[in-house]
Amino acid sequence: MGGLSLWHWLIVLVIVVLVFGTKRLGSVGKDLGEAVKGFKKGMRDEDDKPSAQLRDERGNERESSESKQDERTPR
């Protein structure tokens, strides 16, 4: 027993092609590739959003601390 050799995988591939056909397998491969690309794009978009939010929050914090300093300064 043990792992499958190259010949086993080739036989499995031939059987899969005979059962599903090359056209359907091509469509499945294309759909899978588009799904992976969409997932990667979504992960990149998620990574960009928090950094932009942090910049906004930092900017707001600076403004609020500046306004507090103005209030403390005697006029």
C-alpha positions as CSV (number, residue, x, y, z in Angstrom):
1,M,0.0,0.0,0.0
2,G,1.2,3.5,0.1
3,G,1.0,6.5,-2.2
4,L,-0.3,6.4,-5.8
5,S,2.3,6.3,-8.5
6,L,2.3,8.3,-11.7
7,W,0.6,5.5,-13.6
8,H,-2.3,5.5,-11.1
9,W,-2.8,9.2,-11.6
10,L,-2.8,8.9,-15.4
11,I,-5.4,6.2,-15.3
12,V,-7.6,8.3,-13.0
13,L,-7.1,11.3,-15.3
14,V,-8.2,9.3,-18.3
15,I,-11.3,8.0,-16.5
16,V,-12.3,11.5,-15.4
17,V,-11.8,12.8,-19.0
18,L,-14.0,10.0,-20.4
19,V,-16.7,10.6,-17.8
20,F,-16.9,14.4,-17.8
21,G,-15.5,15.3,-21.2
22,T,-12.9,17.9,-22.0
23,K,-15.4,20.7,-22.5
24,R,-16.9,20.4,-19.1
25,L,-13.5,20.1,-17.4
26,G,-12.3,23.2,-19.2
27,S,-15.3,25.1,-17.9
28,V,-14.7,23.9,-14.4
29,G,-11.1,24.9,-14.6
30,K,-12.0,28.4,-15.8
31,D,-14.6,28.9,-13.1
32,L,-12.2,27.7,-10.5
33,G,-9.5,30.2,-11.7
34,E,-12.0,33.1,-11.7
35,A,-13.0,32.2,-8.1
36,V,-9.4,32.2,-7.0
37,K,-8.8,35.6,-8.6
38,G,-11.9,37.0,-7.0
39,F,-10.8,35.7,-3.6
40,K,-7.3,37.2,-3.9
41,K,-8.8,40.5,-5.0
42,G,-11.1,40.5,-2.0
43,M,-8.3,39.8,0.3
44,R,-6.3,42.7,-1.1
45,D,-9.3,45.0,-0.8
46,E,-9.7,44.0,2.8
47,D,-6.1,44.7,3.6
48,D,-6.3,48.2,2.1
49,K,-9.5,49.2,4.0
50,P,-8.2,49.0,7.5
51,S,-5.1,51.1,6.7
52,A,-7.2,53.8,5.2
53,Q,-9.5,53.7,8.3
54,L,-6.5,54.0,10.6
55,R,-5.3,57.0,8.7
56,D,-8.7,58.7,9.1
57,E,-8.8,57.8,12.8
58,R,-5.3,59.1,13.4
59,G,-6.2,62.3,11.5
60,N,-9.3,62.7,13.7
61,E,-7.3,62.1,16.8
62,R,-4.8,64.8,15.9
63,E,-7.6,67.3,15.2
64,S,-9.3,66.5,18.6
65,S,-6.0,66.8,20.5
66,E,-5.2,70.1,18.8
67,S,-8.7,71.5,19.7
68,K,-8.1,70.4,23.3
69,Q,-4.8,72.3,23.3
70,D,-6.6,75.4,22.0
71,E,-9.2,75.1,24.8
72,R,-6.5,74.9,27.4
73,T,-4.6,77.9,26.1
74,P,-5.7,81.2,27.9
75,R,-7.0,83.9,25.6
